[in-house]
Amino acid sequence: MKAFQKVALAALIFTLLLMFVGAVVRATGAGMGCPDWPKCWGQYIPPTSVEQIDADSLPIERYQEKAARHGRDPSEVTRENVLAEFNPVHTWTEFVNRLCSLPIGVFTLLTLVMSFGYLKKKPLIPVLAVLATFLVGLNAWMGARIVYSGLQPGTITTHMALAILLLCVQVGIVWLANDERWRIQTSQLGRNLKWYGLVAFIFIIGEGMMGSQVREMTDALKKSHGDAPRIEWSAELEQTWMYLVHRSFSWAVLLTTLMFYWVARSCRIGGAGWHEKVVLGIVIAQMVLGLVLSQVGILPVVQVLHIGLSSILVAVFFHWLLAAFARAQTQRL
């Protein structure tokens, strides 16, 4: 593997890691562990106790503006009240989340610089590298907006959508950088296999976006229900149309994925490969995790796995689609 590919792959791996860490932040309710950005409680290295916070360094005016946007009385946002909300576990969970984003920025910039070596031979690579750099910057900006909006509904889903787009761009860069790009070989009967895969992929993306909306609802339930049993959350979620559609649509995702796997197994030269097996395996695992969330309760560990596996699913499936829609060789049976 060439140096450029290694750097681009490192950016992709750290993005996947950040998806898992971000899921931990959301599942634990630590999204507001650092109420300011880029500093955390007015410091570059966050405090471990409230006594370490310099109250005069906190941007209270920004906190008050945020409160006003959410219908709260800004006069209630005082330094004393803000300090009372300090939680060291949440603070450091969110801080680690921010630290994990640093390698993404470094490797993305290195990818951008090194990509110009492909300007004549493969001009699409530097174009995608520029796009990846833009998306990383945009997501960083979105992270700040999320903090200062107080986890406003819609911002988190947008943040997730941009992260998924970034994953796809990074996968594309790694795939294109190969001297001999991997392509899928099918029999003549499998000429429509790529379309089965595309439909299944679109269904998965749609299900993921609805899932992000549901996760925003669980964030709100965590705020309003405090220490109440998480099984009660499922009962309230069932009163919303988004949750019901998300839960029912998961069966459509499973059926289309099973059809995709069956066609790939029948028509791809050599049978189903590891991509198809990973895709089907993760979809089945997501169904099981979804049942746990709906029947047992909104458990943080299950939430993390549910979100993290979805990012791996998208990366693997998009890599398959790139190979499928490339000019693959076909053979007659």
C-alpha positions in Angstrom: 0.0 0.0 0.0 1.4 3.4 -1.0 2.1 6.2 1.5 -0.8 8.3 0.2 -3.2 5.4 0.6 -2.0 4.8 4.2 -2.6 8.4 5.0 -6.1 8.4 3.4 -7.0 5.2 5.1 -5.8 6.6 8.5 -8.2 9.5 8.0 -11.0 7.0 7.3 -10.3 4.8 10.3 -10.2 7.8 12.7 -13.5 9.0 11.3 -15.0 5.6 12.1 -13.5 5.7 15.6 -15.0 9.2 16.1 -18.4 7.9 15.2 -18.1 5.4 18.0 -16.8 8.0 20.5 -19.6 10.4 19.4 -22.1 7.6 20.0 -20.7 7.3 23.6 -21.2 11.0 24.1 -24.8 10.9 23.0 -25.7 7.7 24.9 -24.3 9.1 28.1 -25.8 12.5 27.7 -22.4 14.2 27.8 -23.0 16.4 24.8 -23.0 19.5 26.9 -20.2 18.3 29.1 -18.2 21.2 27.6 -20.6 24.2 27.4 -18.2 26.3 25.3 -16.0 25.7 22.2 -13.2 25.4 21.4 -12.3 25.7 25.0 -14.0 23.6 27.7 -15.1 25.4 30.8 -12.9 28.3 29.7 -9.8 26.1 29.6 -7.9 24.2 26.9 -7.4 21.3 29.4 -10.8 20.8 31.2 -11.1 20.8 35.0 -11.7 17.7 37.1 -13.5 19.6 39.8 -15.6 22.7 40.0 -13.0 24.5 42.2 -10.6 24.5 39.2 -13.0 26.6 37.1 -12.3 30.3 36.7 -15.8 31.6 36.7 -14.7 35.0 35.2 -13.4 33.2 32.1 -16.8 31.6 31.2 -18.6 33.2 28.2 -21.8 33.9 30.2 -23.2 36.2 27.5 -23.1 33.3 25.0 -24.9 31.0 27.5 -27.5 33.7 28.0 -28.0 34.1 24.2 -28.5 30.3 23.9 -31.0 30.3 26.8 -33.0 33.1 25.1 -33.1 31.1 21.8 -34.7 28.2 23.7 -37.3 30.2 25.5 -35.5 30.4 28.9 -35.1 33.5 30.9 -31.5 34.7 30.3 -31.4 36.3 33.7 -31.5 32.8 35.2 -28.2 32.0 33.5 -25.8 33.1 36.2 -22.3 32.0 36.9 -23.5 30.2 40.0 -26.1 28.2 38.1 -23.7 27.3 35.3 -21.1 26.0 37.7 -23.8 23.9 39.5 -24.3 22.0 36.2 -20.6 20.9 36.1 -20.2 17.1 35.7 -16.5 15.9 35.5 -17.5 12.6 33.8 -19.5 14.3 31.1 -16.8 17.0 30.7 -14.0 14.5 30.0 -16.2 12.3 27.9 -16.9 15.3 25.6 -13.3 16.4 25.7 -12.0 13.0 24.6 -14.6 13.2 21.8 -13.0 16.5 20.7 -9.5 15.1 21.0 -10.4 12.2 18.7 -11.3 14.7 16.0 -7.7 16.1 15.9 -6.1 13.1 14.0 -8.9 13.4 11.4 -7.9 17.0 10.7 -4.2 16.1 10.5 -4.6 13.1 8.2 -7.2 14.9 6.1 -4.8 17.9 5.5 -2.0 15.4 4.7 -4.3 13.7 2.2 -5.1 17.0 0.6 -1.4 18.0 0.2 -0.4 14.6 -1.1 -3.4 14.4 -3.4 -2.0 17.0 -5.7 0.6 14.4 -6.9 -2.4 12.8 -8.7 -3.5 16.0 -10.4 -2.6 14.8 -13.9 -3.0 11.1 -13.6 -6.2 10.9 -11.5 -7.7 14.4 -11.1 -10.7 13.2 -9.3 -8.6 12.3 -6.2 -7.6 15.9 -5.4 -11.2 17.0 -6.0 -12.4 14.5 -3.4 -9.5 15.5 -1.1 -10.7 19.1 -1.2 -14.2 18.0 -0.6 -13.1 15.9 2.4 -11.2 18.8 3.9 -14.3 21.0 3.4 -16.5 18.5 5.1 -14.1 18.1 8.1 -14.1 21.8 8.5 -17.9 22.0 8.2 -18.4 19.3 10.7 -16.1 21.1 13.2 -18.2 24.2 12.7 -21.4 22.2 13.2 -19.9 20.8 16.4 -19.6 24.3 17.7 -23.1 25.2 16.6 -24.5 22.1 18.4 -22.8 23.1 21.6 -24.1 26.7 21.5 -27.6 25.7 20.3 -28.0 23.4 23.4 -28.3 20.2 21.3 -31.1 21.8 19.2 -33.2 19.2 17.3 -32.1 18.9 13.7 -28.5 20.0 14.2 -27.4 16.5 15.4 -29.1 14.8 12.4 -27.4 17.2 10.1 -24.1 16.5 11.8 -24.6 12.8 11.3 -25.5 13.2 7.6 -22.4 15.2 7.0 -20.3 12.6 8.8 -21.8 9.8 6.6 -21.0 11.9 3.5 -17.4 12.4 4.7 -17.1 8.6 5.2 -18.2 8.0 1.6 -15.7 10.6 0.2 -12.9 9.0 2.2 -13.7 5.5 1.0 -13.7 6.9 -2.6 -10.3 8.4 -2.1 -8.8 5.1 -0.8 -10.4 3.1 -3.6 -9.3 5.4 -6.4 -5.7 5.5 -5.2 -5.2 1.9 -6.1 -3.2 1.4 -9.3 -5.5 -1.6 -10.1 -8.8 -0.7 -8.5 -10.8 -3.6 -7.1 -13.8 -4.4 -9.3 -16.6 -6.9 -8.9 -16.8 -9.7 -11.4 -20.2 -11.3 -12.1 -21.7 -13.8 -14.5 -23.9 -12.5 -17.3 -27.0 -13.2 -15.1 -25.6 -10.8 -12.5 -25.6 -7.6 -14.6 -28.3 -6.1 -12.4 -26.6 -7.0 -9.1 -25.3 -3.4 -8.6 -28.9 -2.1 -8.7 -30.0 -4.5 -6.0 -27.0 -3.2 -4.0 -27.9 0.4 -4.7 -31.5 0.0 -3.5 -30.4 -1.7 -0.3 -27.8 1.0 0.3 -30.4 3.8 -0.2 -32.8 2.0 2.2 -30.0 1.8 4.8 -29.2 5.5 4.5 -32.9 6.4 4.9 -33.2 4.1 7.9 -30.1 5.7 9.4 -31.5 9.3 9.0 -34.7 8.3 10.7 -32.7 6.6 13.4 -30.9 9.8 14.0 -34.2 11.6 14.5 -35.2 8.9 17.0 -31.9 9.4 18.8 -32.7 13.1 19.1 -36.0 12.1 20.8 -34.1 9.9 23.3 -31.8 12.8 24.1 -34.9 14.9 25.0 -36.3 12.0 27.0 -33.0 11.7 29.0 -33.3 15.4 29.9 -37.0 15.2 30.9 -37.0 11.8 32.6 -33.7 11.9 34.5 -33.2 8.6 36.4 -36.5 7.0 35.4 -36.2 3.4 34.0 -35.2 3.5 30.3 -37.8 1.0 29.4 -40.4 3.8 29.9 -38.7 5.7 27.1 -39.7 3.0 24.6 -43.4 3.4 25.6 -43.2 7.1 24.9 -41.3 6.7 21.7 -44.1 4.4 20.4 -46.4 7.4 20.5 -44.4 9.1 17.7 -44.8 8.4 14.0 -41.1 8.7 13.3 -40.2 5.9 15.8 -43.0 3.7 14.4 -41.9 4.3 10.8 -38.2 3.7 11.7 -39.1 0.4 13.5 -41.3 -0.9 10.7 -38.9 0.2 7.9 -36.1 -1.9 9.4 -37.9 -5.0 8.0 -37.8 -3.5 4.5 -34.1 -2.9 5.0 -33.6 -6.6 6.1 -35.6 -7.9 3.1 -33.8 -5.9 0.5 -30.4 -6.8 2.1 -31.3 -10.5 2.0 -32.3 -10.2 -1.7 -29.1 -8.4 -2.4 -27.1 -11.1 -0.7 -28.9 -13.9 -2.4 -28.4 -12.4 -5.9 -24.7 -11.8 -5.1 -24.2 -15.3 -3.9 -25.8 -16.7 -7.1 -24.3 -14.4 -9.7 -21.0 -13.1 -8.5 -17.9 -15.0 -9.6 -16.8 -17.0 -6.6 -20.0 -16.4 -4.7 -20.7 -13.8 -2.1 -17.5 -12.1 -0.9 -16.6 -10.7 2.5 -18.3 -7.3 1.7 -21.7 -9.0 1.2 -21.3 -11.1 4.3 -20.3 -8.1 6.4 -23.3 -6.1 5.1 -25.8 -8.8 5.8 -24.2 -9.6 9.2 -24.4 -6.0 10.4 -27.9 -5.6 9.2 -29.0 -8.7 11.1 -27.1 -7.4 14.2 -28.8 -4.1 13.9 -32.2 -5.8 13.9 -31.2 -7.6 17.1 -30.0 -4.4 18.7 -33.2 -2.6 17.6 -35.3 -5.3 19.3 -33.2 -4.9 22.5 -33.8 -1.1 22.4 -37.5 -1.5 21.9 -38.2 -4.4 24.3 -35.6 -4.1 27.0 -34.9 -0.4 27.1 -32.7 2.4 25.6 -29.5 1.0 27.0 -26.4 3.1 26.5 -24.1 0.3 25.4 -26.7 -0.9 22.8 -27.1 2.7 21.5 -23.3 2.9 21.0 -23.2 -0.4 19.1 -26.2 0.6 17.1 -24.7 3.9 15.9 -21.1 2.6 15.5 -22.0 -0.4 13.5 -24.1 1.7 11.1 -21.0 3.8 10.2 -19.0 0.6 9.4 -22.0 -0.7 7.4 -22.1 2.5 5.3 -18.3 2.4 4.6 -18.2 -1.2 3.6 -21.3 -1.0 1.4 -20.2 2.1 -0.3 -16.8 0.5 -1.1 -18.7 -2.4 -2.6 -20.8 0.0 -4.7 -17.8 1.7 -6.1 -16.4 -1.7 -7.3 -19.8 -2.7 -8.6 -20.4 0.4 -10.7 -16.9 0.4 -12.1 -16.6 -1.4 -15.4 -16.5 -4.9 -14.0 -15.8 -7.9 -16.1 -18.6 -10.3 -16.8 -18.5 -13.9 -17.8 -21.2 -16.0 -19.4 -22.4 -19.1 -17.6 
